[in-house]
Amino acid sequence: MRAIAKGVEPASLTAHRRTRHGGYDNYADKAELRRALVGEQRGLCCYCMGRIRDDAIGMKIEHWRSRRRHPNRELDYRNLLAACSGGEGHRARDQHCDTKKGDRDLRWNPADPAHRVETRLRYELDGAIRSDDAEFDDQLDRVLNLNLSVLKNNRKVVWDLVLGWWRRERRRVQGPVSRKRIERERDRWSGGSGDLAPYCQVAIWLLTQRLERRVRSRGGASGSGTSAP
């Protein structure tokens, strides 16, 4: 899960919300809404960070606060996200993201800057996603099912890519990897424009942890508690 910078809402959504009987079900231009949501999320699901496309088959329009429990927010662009299909049609234990979440609420919204969702998450060596916030940690498992084995394996692939890069750099320079080089690699995963690599936040988190370890080490802290490479 990564922070989402919300952009300007589609003009058609603004106009529809101002109509007398405007609701989500009779909003006709969902194609424009899908394009806006997928674009600002740079092609990644708001929860699992898997690849999504801006079509009705490849993604779902997610209401962070559900329509049933929060009807006043069904056309609130700040409440709308783009999610993957999440195993829709499969067994409940194999579903994830919005499909698994249903009408349940989440503690933190990746699209709300005040929630600082990236600071509330960590990624473990086996690909698990965890939070030190006990309620949110439970929701990652119980509500979103983000530690489904296939998702853990996908995140572990990224972890292993970063670890492999790290080892190659150490061999290349025959010593510690410079801060500038770590920052450049992190920017490679997070920068540019257009779609990001699926599960990229794992790499960004790991490289950020390494940078922070360097700062703590120079300040006299051991930094031995982190699981980053």
N, CA and C of each residue as an Amber inpcrd file, in Angstrom:
protein
   687
   0.8400000  -1.1840000   0.0000000   0.0000000   0.0000000   0.0000000
   0.8830000   1.2440000   0.0000000   0.5350000   2.2070000  -0.8290000
   1.3240000   3.4160000  -0.9170000   0.4010000   4.6240000  -0.8750000
   0.9500000   5.7780000  -0.5070000   0.1620000   7.0010000  -0.4630000
  -0.2860000   7.3840000  -1.8700000  -1.5170000   7.8620000  -1.9750000
  -2.0970000   8.2700000  -3.2490000  -2.3340000   9.7700000  -3.2130000
  -1.7860000  10.4810000  -4.1850000  -1.9980000  11.9240000  -4.2970000
  -3.2270000  12.1540000  -5.1740000  -4.3270000  12.5570000  -4.5770000
  -5.5510000  12.7770000  -5.3300000  -5.4040000  14.0050000  -6.2180000
  -5.9070000  13.8750000  -7.4470000  -5.8880000  14.9880000  -8.3860000
  -7.2400000  15.6760000  -8.4470000  -7.4650000  16.3930000  -9.5270000
  -8.7340000  17.0890000  -9.7360000  -9.7710000  16.0760000 -10.2040000
 -10.9420000  16.1150000  -9.6280000 -11.9760000  15.1530000  -9.9970000
 -12.4890000  15.4210000 -11.4140000 -12.9900000  14.3880000 -12.0940000
 -13.5490000  14.5700000 -13.4310000 -14.6920000  15.5830000 -13.4240000
 -14.7510000  16.4100000 -14.4590000 -15.8010000  17.4260000 -14.5430000
 -17.1880000  16.7950000 -14.5430000 -17.2990000  15.6220000 -15.1510000
 -18.6100000  14.9590000 -15.2000000 -19.0970000  14.5580000 -13.8150000
 -18.1750000  14.2020000 -12.9260000 -18.5560000  13.8460000 -11.5570000
 -19.0330000  15.0840000 -10.8090000 -18.3180000  16.1850000 -10.9680000
 -18.7170000  17.4460000 -10.3310000 -20.1160000  17.8360000 -10.7800000
 -20.3530000  17.7890000 -12.0930000 -21.6600000  18.1850000 -12.6280000
 -22.7680000  17.2490000 -12.1490000 -22.4850000  15.9510000 -12.1290000
 -23.5070000  14.9780000 -11.7170000 -23.8720000  15.1600000 -10.2450000
 -22.9010000  15.4420000  -9.4200000 -23.1670000  15.6300000  -7.9850000
 -24.0920000  16.8180000  -7.7430000 -24.0900000  17.7760000  -8.6340000
 -24.9170000  18.9720000  -8.4720000 -26.3410000  18.7900000  -8.9830000
 -26.6100000  17.6740000  -9.6610000 -27.9620000  17.4360000 -10.1440000
 -28.8690000  17.0340000  -8.9950000 -30.1510000  17.2030000  -9.1930000
 -31.1130000  17.0060000  -8.1000000 -31.1320000  15.5770000  -7.5770000
 -31.1000000  14.6220000  -8.4830000 -31.1800000  13.2160000  -8.0680000
 -29.8980000  12.4650000  -8.4080000 -28.7760000  13.1660000  -8.3750000
 -27.5070000  12.5400000  -8.7170000 -27.0460000  11.5500000  -7.6620000
 -26.7750000  10.3470000  -8.0930000 -26.2500000   9.3190000  -7.2040000
 -25.2000000   8.5080000  -7.9410000 -24.5640000   7.5850000  -7.2420000
 -23.5150000   6.7950000  -7.8830000 -24.0850000   5.8750000  -8.9640000
 -25.2100000   5.2570000  -8.6980000 -25.7690000   4.2930000  -9.6510000
 -26.1680000   4.9340000 -10.9710000 -26.6300000   6.1800000 -10.9480000
 -27.0400000   6.8140000 -12.1990000 -25.9810000   7.7760000 -12.7490000
 -24.7610000   7.6720000 -12.2410000 -23.6500000   8.4360000 -12.8080000
 -23.1850000   7.7060000 -14.0670000 -23.3010000   8.3640000 -15.2130000
 -23.1180000   7.6880000 -16.4970000 -21.6700000   7.5940000 -16.9660000
 -20.8080000   8.4820000 -16.4870000 -19.4520000   8.5400000 -17.0570000
 -18.4210000   7.8840000 -16.1550000 -18.6780000   6.6490000 -15.7660000
 -17.7240000   5.9450000 -14.9130000 -16.4170000   5.6430000 -15.6410000
 -16.4500000   5.6180000 -16.9750000 -15.2110000   5.3940000 -17.7240000
 -14.2280000   6.5360000 -17.4750000 -14.7190000   7.7630000 -17.4580000
 -13.8510000   8.9040000 -17.1700000 -13.3320000   8.8340000 -15.7360000
 -14.1910000   8.4260000 -14.8280000 -13.7840000   8.2880000 -13.4310000
 -12.7020000   7.2260000 -13.2920000 -12.8600000   6.0940000 -13.9550000
 -11.8400000   5.0470000 -13.8880000 -10.4920000   5.5470000 -14.4080000
 -10.5170000   6.2830000 -15.5170000  -9.2660000   6.8210000 -16.0700000
  -8.5770000   7.7450000 -15.0710000  -9.3530000   8.5980000 -14.4300000
  -8.7730000   9.5330000 -13.4580000  -8.1690000   8.7990000 -12.2680000
  -8.8850000   7.8270000 -11.7460000  -8.4210000   7.1060000 -10.5600000
  -7.1760000   6.2720000 -10.8590000  -7.2110000   5.5240000 -11.9500000
  -6.0590000   4.6850000 -12.2970000  -4.8550000   5.5530000 -12.6290000
  -5.0830000   6.6880000 -13.2920000  -3.9800000   7.5760000 -13.6230000
  -3.2900000   8.1390000 -12.4050000  -4.0570000   8.6140000 -11.4170000
  -3.4290000   9.2010000 -10.2380000  -2.7890000   8.1340000  -9.3460000
  -3.2270000   6.8860000  -9.4810000  -2.5920000   5.7910000  -8.7380000
  -1.4810000   5.1280000  -9.5450000  -1.2140000   5.6570000 -10.6980000
  -0.1180000   5.2210000 -11.5600000  -0.1800000   3.7210000 -11.8580000
  -1.4180000   3.2700000 -12.1180000  -1.6110000   1.9060000 -12.5750000
  -1.5540000   0.8360000 -11.5050000  -1.6590000   1.2310000 -10.2250000
  -1.5720000   0.2450000  -9.1460000  -2.8390000   0.2350000  -8.3010000
  -3.2290000  -0.9470000  -7.8580000  -4.3520000  -1.0860000  -6.9350000
  -4.0800000  -0.3010000  -5.6530000  -5.1170000   0.3320000  -5.1430000
  -4.9650000   1.1720000  -3.9470000  -4.5480000   0.3870000  -2.7170000
  -4.7760000  -0.9240000  -2.6960000  -4.4640000  -1.7320000  -1.5210000
  -3.2880000  -2.6850000  -1.7410000  -3.3880000  -3.5970000  -2.6960000
  -2.3330000  -4.6030000  -2.8440000  -1.1710000  -4.1310000  -3.7130000
  -1.3690000  -3.0720000  -4.5230000  -0.3470000  -2.5180000  -5.4240000
  -0.1040000  -3.3930000  -6.6450000  -1.0520000  -4.3000000  -6.9270000
  -0.9790000  -5.0510000  -8.1720000  -1.3660000  -4.1670000  -9.3510000
  -1.0710000  -4.6080000 -10.5580000  -1.3860000  -3.8430000 -11.7640000
  -2.8820000  -3.7740000 -12.0100000  -3.3840000  -2.5930000 -12.3530000
  -4.7770000  -2.4240000 -12.7600000  -4.8230000  -1.6100000 -14.0460000
  -5.8970000  -1.7980000 -14.7970000  -6.1500000  -1.0430000 -16.0120000
  -7.4860000  -0.3210000 -15.8760000  -7.6510000   0.7530000 -16.6420000
  -8.8500000   1.5740000 -16.4680000 -10.0290000   1.0660000 -17.3050000
 -10.4220000  -0.1610000 -17.0380000 -11.6030000  -0.7140000 -17.6850000
 -12.4180000  -1.4610000 -16.6390000 -13.6560000  -1.7290000 -16.9770000
 -14.5730000  -2.3180000 -16.0040000 -14.1880000  -3.7290000 -15.6150000
 -13.3950000  -4.4060000 -16.4300000 -12.9690000  -5.7760000 -16.1240000
 -11.7050000  -5.7670000 -15.2720000 -10.7720000  -4.8590000 -15.5680000
  -9.4680000  -4.8740000 -14.9100000  -9.3890000  -4.1500000 -13.5940000
 -10.4650000  -3.4510000 -13.1910000 -10.4240000  -2.7410000 -11.9050000
 -11.8360000  -2.4970000 -11.3950000 -11.8990000  -2.0970000 -10.1230000
 -13.1650000  -1.7520000  -9.4930000 -13.0470000  -0.3550000  -8.8970000
 -14.1270000   0.3980000  -8.9290000 -14.1560000   1.6960000  -8.2500000
 -14.5010000   1.4290000  -6.7930000 -13.5500000   1.7180000  -5.9380000
 -13.6690000   1.4230000  -4.5060000 -14.1190000   2.6660000  -3.7330000
 -15.0760000   2.4690000  -2.8430000 -15.4640000   3.5070000  -1.8830000
 -14.7700000   3.1780000  -0.5660000 -13.8000000   4.0150000  -0.1880000
 -13.0650000   3.7380000   1.0530000 -14.0410000   3.6600000   2.2250000
 -14.9230000   4.6220000   2.3380000 -16.0700000   4.5120000   3.2350000
 -17.2290000   4.0040000   2.3730000 -17.7840000   2.8720000   2.7550000
 -18.7240000   2.1720000   1.8860000 -19.9870000   2.9790000   1.6270000
 -20.5940000   2.7090000   0.4760000 -21.8220000   3.3920000   0.0880000
 -22.9590000   3.0710000   1.0600000 -23.0350000   1.8300000   1.5050000
 -24.1420000   1.4370000   2.3840000 -24.0650000   2.1440000   3.7270000
 -22.8860000   2.2270000   4.2940000 -22.7390000   2.7990000   5.6280000
 -22.4930000   4.2990000   5.6070000 -22.0490000   4.8280000   4.4600000
 -21.7540000   6.2540000   4.3540000 -22.3110000   6.7940000   3.0320000
 -23.6290000   6.7680000   2.8500000 -24.2270000   7.1750000   1.5720000
 -23.9150000   8.6080000   1.1810000 -23.6460000   9.4520000   2.1480000
 -23.3310000  10.8530000   1.8390000 -21.9780000  11.0100000   1.1560000
 -21.1720000   9.9540000   1.1140000 -19.8370000  10.0450000   0.5100000
 -19.7130000   9.2360000  -0.7860000 -20.8420000   8.7790000  -1.3420000
 -20.7520000   7.9140000  -2.5140000 -20.2470000   8.6430000  -3.7550000
 -20.3790000   9.9790000  -3.8030000 -19.8630000  10.7560000  -4.9280000
 -18.7240000  11.6880000  -4.5030000 -18.1730000  11.4500000  -3.3270000
 -17.0560000  12.2500000  -2.8160000 -15.7630000  11.7120000  -3.4390000
 -15.1520000  12.5130000  -4.3030000 -13.9700000  12.0320000  -5.0260000
 -12.8490000  11.6280000  -4.0770000 -12.7500000  12.2850000  -2.9410000
 -11.7100000  11.9360000  -1.9660000 -11.9510000  10.5680000  -1.3510000
 -13.1510000  10.0580000  -1.5010000 -13.5000000   8.7430000  -0.9550000
 -13.3820000   7.6370000  -2.0040000 -13.0760000   8.0020000  -3.2530000
 -13.0580000   7.0370000  -4.3480000 -11.6360000   6.6290000  -4.7080000
 -11.4400000   5.3420000  -4.8640000 -10.1350000   4.7750000  -5.1850000
 -10.3000000   3.7320000  -6.2950000  -9.1940000   3.3330000  -6.8750000
  -9.1980000   2.2760000  -7.8880000  -8.5940000   1.0210000  -7.2740000
  -9.3400000  -0.0630000  -7.3130000  -8.8880000  -1.3380000  -6.7430000
  -8.8740000  -2.4130000  -7.8180000  -8.1030000  -3.4620000  -7.5710000
  -8.0830000  -4.6080000  -8.4840000  -9.3610000  -5.4190000  -8.3040000
  -9.5430000  -6.4280000  -9.1320000 -10.7460000  -7.2670000  -9.0340000
 -10.7310000  -8.1140000  -7.7720000  -9.5700000  -8.3170000  -7.1770000
  -9.4760000  -8.9490000  -5.8660000 -10.0030000 -10.3640000  -5.7750000
  -9.8590000 -11.1380000  -6.8370000 -10.3260000 -12.5200000  -6.7970000
 -11.8340000 -12.6520000  -6.7980000 -12.5030000 -11.6740000  -7.3660000
 -13.9650000 -11.7100000  -7.4140000 -14.4380000 -12.9900000  -8.0990000
 -15.4090000 -13.6670000  -7.4890000 -15.9180000 -14.9260000  -8.0170000
 -15.2050000 -16.1440000  -7.4720000 -14.0890000 -15.9480000  -6.7730000
 -13.3500000 -17.0600000  -6.1820000 -13.8380000 -17.3070000  -4.7530000
 -13.2990000 -18.3250000  -4.1180000 -13.6310000 -18.6050000  -2.7230000
 -13.2870000 -17.4060000  -1.8490000 -14.0500000 -17.2130000  -0.7670000
 -13.8500000 -16.0570000   0.1080000 -12.4190000 -15.9940000   0.6250000
 -11.8100000 -17.1360000   0.9120000 -10.4560000 -17.1350000   1.4610000
  -9.4140000 -16.7000000   0.4320000  -9.7840000 -16.7140000  -0.8470000
  -8.8690000 -16.3060000  -1.9090000  -9.1440000 -14.8860000  -2.4110000
 -10.1040000 -14.2060000  -1.8010000 -10.4250000 -12.8340000  -2.1890000
  -9.5920000 -11.8430000  -1.3790000  -9.4180000 -10.6480000  -1.9360000
  -8.6270000  -9.6210000  -1.2460000  -9.0520000  -8.2340000  -1.7160000
  -8.4690000  -7.2300000  -1.1150000  -8.7070000  -5.8230000  -1.4510000
 -10.1960000  -5.4810000  -1.3430000 -10.7550000  -4.7150000  -2.2590000
 -12.1440000  -4.2630000  -2.1480000 -13.1280000  -5.4270000  -2.1400000
 -12.8600000  -6.4700000  -2.9210000 -13.7680000  -7.6190000  -2.9720000
 -13.9020000  -8.2530000  -1.5970000 -12.8140000  -8.3730000  -0.8690000
 -12.8380000  -8.9390000   0.4860000 -13.4030000  -7.9360000   1.4920000
 -13.0730000  -6.6830000   1.3190000 -13.4540000  -5.6270000   2.2730000
 -14.9560000  -5.4210000   2.3610000 -15.6300000  -5.3960000   1.2200000
 -17.0720000  -5.1820000   1.2440000 -17.4400000  -3.8570000   1.8960000
 -18.3680000  -3.9000000   2.8380000 -18.8570000  -2.6890000   3.5000000
 -18.0850000  -2.3220000   4.7600000 -17.0470000  -3.0700000   5.0800000
 -16.3140000  -2.8050000   6.3080000 -15.4210000  -1.5700000   6.1730000
 -15.1860000  -0.9220000   7.2830000 -14.3570000   0.2850000   7.3030000
 -12.8970000  -0.0540000   7.5770000 -12.0210000   0.8230000   7.1090000
 -10.6020000   0.7400000   7.4000000 -10.1870000   1.9140000   8.2650000
  -9.1700000   1.6880000   9.0680000  -8.6950000   2.7460000   9.9610000
  -7.9960000   3.8640000   9.1930000  -7.2190000   3.5130000   8.1650000
  -6.4160000   4.5130000   7.4650000  -6.6890000   4.4770000   5.9720000
  -6.7180000   5.6770000   5.3830000  -6.9960000   5.8460000   3.9550000
  -5.7030000   6.1940000   3.2260000  -5.2930000   5.3930000   2.2260000
  -4.0500000   5.7130000   1.5160000  -4.1120000   7.0330000   0.7470000
  -5.3250000   7.5640000   0.5190000  -5.4670000   8.8070000  -0.2400000
  -5.6420000  10.0300000   0.6570000  -5.5380000   9.8620000   1.9590000
  -5.6500000  10.9900000   2.8890000  -4.2600000  11.3300000   3.4100000
  -3.6880000  12.4810000   3.0200000  -2.3180000  12.8200000   3.4600000
  -2.1620000  12.8310000   4.9760000  -3.2360000  13.1840000   5.6920000
  -3.1550000  13.2420000   7.1510000  -2.9760000  11.8600000   7.7720000
  -3.3350000  10.8120000   7.0430000  -3.2170000   9.4520000   7.5800000
  -1.8080000   8.8730000   7.4350000  -0.9990000   9.4380000   6.5530000
   0.4100000   9.0420000   6.3890000   0.5530000   7.5080000   6.3570000
  -0.1700000   6.8960000   5.4370000  -0.2790000   5.4430000   5.4470000
   1.0700000   4.7490000   5.2840000   1.9840000   5.3360000   4.5260000
   3.2720000   4.6790000   4.2950000   4.0910000   4.5510000   5.5710000
   3.8700000   5.4690000   6.5220000   4.6180000   5.4080000   7.7800000
   4.0390000   4.3610000   8.7290000   2.8990000   3.8210000   8.4060000
   2.2190000   2.8710000   9.2910000   2.4210000   1.4250000   8.8680000
   3.2360000   1.2210000   7.8320000   3.4030000  -0.1130000   7.2740000
   4.8650000  -0.5200000   7.2260000   5.0860000  -1.8060000   7.2790000
   6.4260000  -2.3540000   7.0590000   6.2810000  -3.6570000   6.2710000
   7.3690000  -4.0790000   5.6610000   7.3640000  -5.2840000   4.8230000
   8.4200000  -6.2460000   5.3460000   8.0330000  -7.4950000   5.5110000
   8.9200000  -8.4820000   6.1020000   9.5660000  -9.3550000   5.0320000
  10.5860000 -10.0880000   5.4500000  11.4060000 -10.8670000   4.5190000
  10.5990000 -11.8710000   3.7070000   9.5330000 -12.4200000   4.2830000
   8.7180000 -13.4010000   3.5660000   7.6570000 -12.7550000   2.6850000
   7.6560000 -11.4050000   2.5980000   6.6880000 -10.6930000   1.7790000
   5.4620000 -10.2230000   2.5260000   5.3820000 -10.4890000   3.8180000
   4.2250000 -10.0570000   4.6030000   4.2060000  -8.5420000   4.7410000
   3.0090000  -7.9820000   4.8050000   2.8230000  -6.5640000   5.0960000
   2.2450000  -6.4630000   6.5020000   2.8450000  -5.6090000   7.3380000
   2.4610000  -5.5020000   8.7390000   2.3900000  -4.0450000   9.1780000
   1.7230000  -3.8230000  10.3020000   1.6430000  -2.4970000  10.8980000
   1.8230000  -2.6100000  12.3960000   2.4680000  -1.6150000  12.9840000
   2.5890000  -1.5690000  14.4430000   1.2930000  -1.1080000  15.0940000
   0.3850000  -0.5630000  14.3040000  -0.9540000  -0.2120000  14.7710000
  -1.7660000  -1.5130000  14.8000000  -2.1020000  -1.9870000  15.9930000
  -2.7270000  -3.3060000  16.1310000  -4.0410000  -3.4120000  15.3620000
  -4.8540000  -2.3730000  15.3960000  -6.1380000  -2.4180000  14.6910000
  -5.9250000  -2.5010000  13.1850000  -5.0300000  -1.6820000  12.6740000
  -4.7670000  -1.6770000  11.2390000  -4.1010000  -2.9800000  10.8020000
  -3.2070000  -3.5050000  11.6370000  -2.5500000  -4.7680000  11.3210000
  -3.5810000  -5.8820000  11.1680000  -4.5710000  -5.8920000  12.0470000
  -5.6360000  -6.8790000  11.9590000  -6.4530000  -6.6900000  10.6780000
  -6.6860000  -5.4320000  10.3000000  -7.4550000  -5.1550000   9.0940000
  -6.7020000  -5.5660000   7.8220000  -5.3880000  -5.4430000   7.8420000
  -4.6060000  -5.8910000   6.6830000  -4.8650000  -7.3620000   6.3930000
  -5.0310000  -8.1500000   7.4600000  -5.3050000  -9.5830000   7.3150000
  -6.7880000  -9.8780000   7.1480000  -7.5790000  -9.4020000   8.0980000
  -8.9790000  -9.8220000   8.1980000  -9.8840000  -9.1200000   7.1900000
  -9.6450000  -7.8470000   6.9370000 -10.5220000  -7.0670000   6.0600000
 -10.0350000  -7.0840000   4.6110000  -8.7100000  -6.9090000   4.4100000
  -8.1690000  -6.8190000   3.0500000  -7.5110000  -8.1070000   2.5680000
  -7.1630000  -8.9930000   3.4900000  -6.4970000 -10.2600000   3.1500000
  -5.2220000 -10.0280000   2.3350000  -4.4440000  -9.0310000   2.7300000
  -3.2440000  -8.6790000   1.9710000  -2.0820000  -9.6350000   2.2090000
  -2.2250000 -10.5360000   3.1680000  -1.1780000 -11.5400000   3.3630000
  -1.5720000 -12.8910000   2.7810000  -2.4720000 -12.8490000   1.8190000
  -2.7480000 -14.0070000   0.9790000  -1.4410000 -14.4570000   0.3390000
  -1.2450000 -15.7640000   0.2180000   0.0600000 -16.2770000  -0.1990000
   0.5290000 -15.7030000  -1.5370000  -0.3790000 -15.5590000  -2.5070000
   0.0530000 -15.0450000  -3.8040000   0.5440000 -13.6060000  -3.7000000
  -0.0650000 -12.8090000  -2.8430000   0.3640000 -11.4240000  -2.6670000
   1.6910000 -11.3610000  -1.9040000   1.8380000 -12.1950000  -0.8940000
   3.1220000 -12.2600000  -0.1870000   4.2460000 -12.6480000  -1.1390000
   3.9850000 -13.6220000  -1.9750000   5.0160000 -14.0620000  -2.9220000
   5.3830000 -12.9470000  -3.8970000   4.3850000 -12.1910000  -4.3600000
   4.6640000 -11.0890000  -5.2790000   5.5220000 -10.0140000  -4.6150000
   5.2300000  -9.7280000  -3.3540000   6.0420000  -8.7330000  -2.6410000
   7.4400000  -9.2650000  -2.3570000   7.5490000 -10.5620000  -2.0930000
   8.8690000 -11.1360000  -1.8350000   9.7550000 -11.0610000  -3.0770000
   9.1690000 -11.1800000  -4.2450000   9.9450000 -11.0390000  -5.4800000
  10.6330000  -9.6750000  -5.5110000   9.9040000  -8.6200000  -5.1260000
  10.4930000  -7.2740000  -5.1130000  11.5620000  -7.1780000  -4.0340000
  11.2870000  -7.7320000  -2.8500000  12.2920000  -7.7540000  -1.7740000
  13.5820000  -8.3930000  -2.2970000  13.4650000  -9.5380000  -2.9610000
  14.6420000 -10.2550000  -3.4620000  15.3640000  -9.4580000  -4.5470000
  14.6240000  -8.7080000  -5.3620000  15.2490000  -7.8590000  -6.3740000
  16.1150000  -6.7870000  -5.7220000  15.6010000  -6.1670000  -4.6650000
  16.3640000  -5.1290000  -3.9630000  17.5830000  -5.7320000  -3.2830000
  17.3910000  -6.8780000  -2.6460000  18.5150000  -7.5320000  -1.9800000
  19.5940000  -7.9230000  -2.9900000  19.1730000  -8.4200000  -4.1550000
  20.1420000  -8.7620000  -5.1940000  20.8890000  -7.5430000  -5.6930000
  20.1630000  -6.4390000  -5.8870000  20.8110000  -5.1830000  -6.2960000
  21.8360000  -4.7420000  -5.2470000  21.4440000  -4.8350000  -3.9880000
  22.3050000  -4.4110000  -2.8880000  23.6230000  -5.2070000  -2.8780000
  23.5070000  -6.4920000  -3.0370000  24.7050000  -7.3440000  -3.0180000
  25.6030000  -7.0570000  -4.2200000  24.9890000  -6.8560000  -5.3700000
  25.7880000  -6.5420000  -6.5590000  26.5120000  -5.2130000  -6.4100000
  25.8540000  -4.2260000  -5.8350000  26.4830000  -2.9180000  -5.6350000
  27.6480000  -3.0120000  -4.6670000  27.4710000  -3.7730000  -3.6090000
  28.5600000  -3.9300000  -2.6380000  29.7750000  -4.5870000  -3.2810000
  29.5110000  -5.5820000  -4.1270000  30.6290000  -6.2240000  -4.8240000
  31.2850000  -5.2660000  -5.8160000  30.4550000  -4.4790000  -6.4870000
  30.9820000  -3.5690000  -7.5070000  31.8910000  -2.5060000  -6.9020000
  31.4530000  -1.9200000  -5.7880000  32.2440000  -0.8400000  -5.1720000
  33.2230000  -1.3800000  -4.1340000  33.0990000  -2.6790000  -3.8360000
  33.9660000  -3.3270000  -2.8450000  33.9340000  -2.5810000  -1.5060000
  32.7210000  -2.2650000  -1.0930000  32.5450000  -1.5670000   0.1700000
  31.1080000  -1.1150000   0.3360000  30.8610000  -0.1910000   1.2640000
  29.4950000   0.2950000   1.5080000  28.9140000   1.0020000   0.2870000
  27.6170000   0.8370000   0.1060000  26.9160000   1.5260000  -0.9780000
  26.6440000   2.9580000  -0.5410000  26.9410000   3.9080000  -1.3970000
  26.8100000   5.3200000  -1.0290000  25.3480000   5.7290000  -0.8870000
  25.1280000   6.7470000  -0.0860000  23.7820000   7.2880000   0.0910000
  23.2050000   7.7470000  -1.2440000  24.0280000   8.4130000  -2.0380000
  23.5600000   8.9090000  -3.3280000  23.0940000   7.7600000  -4.2160000
  23.8140000   6.6520000  -4.2050000  23.4390000   5.5080000  -5.0340000
  22.1340000   4.8770000  -4.5460000  21.9540000   4.8050000  -3.2310000
  20.7100000   4.2670000  -2.6780000  19.5370000   5.1640000  -3.0580000
  19.7340000   6.4680000  -2.9380000  18.6720000   7.4080000  -3.2980000
  18.3210000   7.3100000  -4.7670000  19.3180000   7.1190000  -5.6200000
  19.0660000   6.9930000  -7.0500000  18.2640000   5.7300000  -7.3560000
  18.5710000   4.6510000  -6.6620000  17.8210000   3.4110000  -6.8670000
  16.3880000   3.5600000  -6.3580000  16.2240000   4.2180000  -5.2310000
  14.8660000   4.4520000  -4.7240000  14.0650000   5.3050000  -5.7030000
  14.7080000   6.3340000  -6.2530000  14.0200000   7.1880000  -7.2300000
  13.6420000   6.4160000  -8.4860000  14.4380000   5.4240000  -8.8180000
  14.1250000   4.6130000  -9.9990000  12.8060000   3.8630000  -9.8050000
  12.5330000   3.4470000  -8.5790000  11.3000000   2.7380000  -8.2840000
  10.1100000   3.6850000  -8.1310000  10.3480000   4.9200000  -7.7220000
   9.2450000   5.8210000  -7.3710000   9.0730000   7.0020000  -8.3110000
  10.0800000   7.3250000  -9.1040000  10.0510000   8.5460000  -9.8790000
   9.4320000   8.3960000 -11.2520000   9.7070000   9.3990000 -12.0930000
   9.2190000   9.3880000 -13.4590000   7.7350000   9.6750000 -13.5290000
   7.1460000   9.3150000 -14.6480000   5.7120000   9.4920000 -14.8570000
   5.1460000   8.2100000 -15.4380000   3.8410000   8.1210000 -15.4670000
   3.2110000   6.9090000 -15.9720000   3.1460000   5.8190000 -14.9180000
   2.8950000   4.6010000 -15.3660000   2.6890000   3.4850000 -14.4490000
   3.9520000   3.1600000 -13.6560000   3.7400000   2.8160000 -12.3900000
   4.8090000   2.3180000 -11.5400000   4.8680000   0.7960000 -11.6340000
   5.9840000   0.2250000 -11.2120000   6.1070000  -1.2320000 -11.1660000
   5.2040000  -1.7820000 -10.0620000   4.4950000  -2.8710000 -10.3100000
   3.6750000  -3.4670000  -9.2530000   4.4980000  -3.7450000  -7.9920000
   3.8960000  -3.4750000  -6.8470000   4.4850000  -3.7300000  -5.5240000
   5.7500000  -2.8900000  -5.2830000   5.8790000  -1.7790000  -5.9910000
   7.0870000  -0.9520000  -5.8900000   7.3290000  -0.4150000  -4.4920000
   6.2640000  -0.2620000  -3.6930000   6.4480000   0.3190000  -2.3670000
   7.3220000  -0.5490000  -1.4780000   7.3750000  -1.8370000  -1.7530000
   8.2760000  -2.7170000  -0.9920000   9.7180000  -2.2570000  -1.1910000
  10.1040000  -2.0150000  -2.4340000  11.4600000  -1.5560000  -2.7250000
  11.7160000  -0.1760000  -2.1260000  10.7520000   0.7190000  -2.2620000
  10.9100000   2.0710000  -1.7250000  11.0800000   2.0230000  -0.2090000
  10.2730000   1.1940000   0.4500000  10.3690000   1.0760000   1.9100000
  11.7350000   0.5130000   2.3230000  12.1740000  -0.5480000   1.6580000
  13.4460000  -1.1650000   2.0080000  14.6120000  -0.1890000   1.8380000
  14.6240000   0.5190000   0.7370000  15.7230000   1.4520000   0.4780000
  15.6660000   2.6330000   1.4350000  14.4650000   3.0800000   1.7810000
  14.3290000   4.1490000   2.7750000  14.8240000   3.6880000   4.1320000
  14.5100000   2.4390000   4.4970000  15.0060000   1.8940000   5.7630000
  16.5250000   1.8970000   5.7890000  17.1360000   1.5350000   4.6810000
  18.5930000   1.5160000   4.6290000  19.1720000   2.9050000   4.8010000
  18.5550000   3.8920000   4.1770000  19.0150000   5.2760000   4.3260000
  18.8740000   5.7430000   5.7690000  17.7730000   5.3890000   6.4000000
  17.5600000   5.7980000   7.7880000  18.5370000   5.0960000   8.7210000
  18.8910000   3.8530000   8.4110000  19.8950000   3.1520000   9.2150000
  21.2350000   3.8710000   9.1650000  21.5750000   4.3960000   8.0070000
  22.8420000   5.1210000   7.8710000  22.8480000   6.3590000   8.7470000
  21.7120000   7.0620000   8.7910000  21.5970000   8.2590000   9.6220000
  21.7150000   7.8970000  11.0930000  20.9990000   6.8290000  11.5110000
  21.0580000   6.4160000  12.9210000  22.4570000   5.9620000  13.2960000
  23.1060000   5.2430000  12.3830000  24.4510000   4.7500000  12.6630000
  25.4210000   5.8970000  12.8790000  25.3040000   6.9180000  12.0590000
  26.2020000   8.0680000  12.2110000  25.8890000   8.8680000  13.4680000
  24.6330000   8.7000000  13.9650000  24.2630000   9.3950000  15.1840000
  24.5550000   8.5860000  16.4280000  25.0930000   7.3680000  16.2470000
  25.4780000   6.5500000  17.4090000  24.5220000   5.4320000  17.7160000
  23.3590000   5.3700000  16.9740000  22.4310000   4.2650000  17.2070000
  22.8660000   3.0480000  16.4310000  22.5380000   1.8860000  16.9700000
  22.9820000   0.6560000  16.3270000  22.1680000   0.3200000  15.0950000
  20.8600000   0.6810000  15.1200000  19.9830000   0.3680000  13.9960000
  19.7810000  -1.1170000  13.7770000  20.0440000  -1.9480000  14.8040000
  19.9880000  -3.3990000  14.6160000  18.5750000  -3.9440000  14.5490000
  17.5650000  -3.1080000  14.8640000  16.2090000  -3.6270000  14.8940000
  15.5450000  -3.7000000  13.5500000  16.0700000  -3.0990000  12.5320000
  15.4030000  -3.1150000  11.2330000  15.6550000  -4.4040000  10.5000000
  14.6920000  -4.7780000   9.6610000  14.8510000  -6.0050000   8.8750000
  15.2570000  -5.6860000   7.4410000  15.5310000  -4.4210000   7.1570000
  15.9630000  -4.0480000   5.7960000  17.3580000  -4.5940000   5.5260000
  17.7210000  -4.7740000   4.2460000  19.0430000  -5.3430000   3.9250000
  20.1880000  -4.4320000   4.3220000
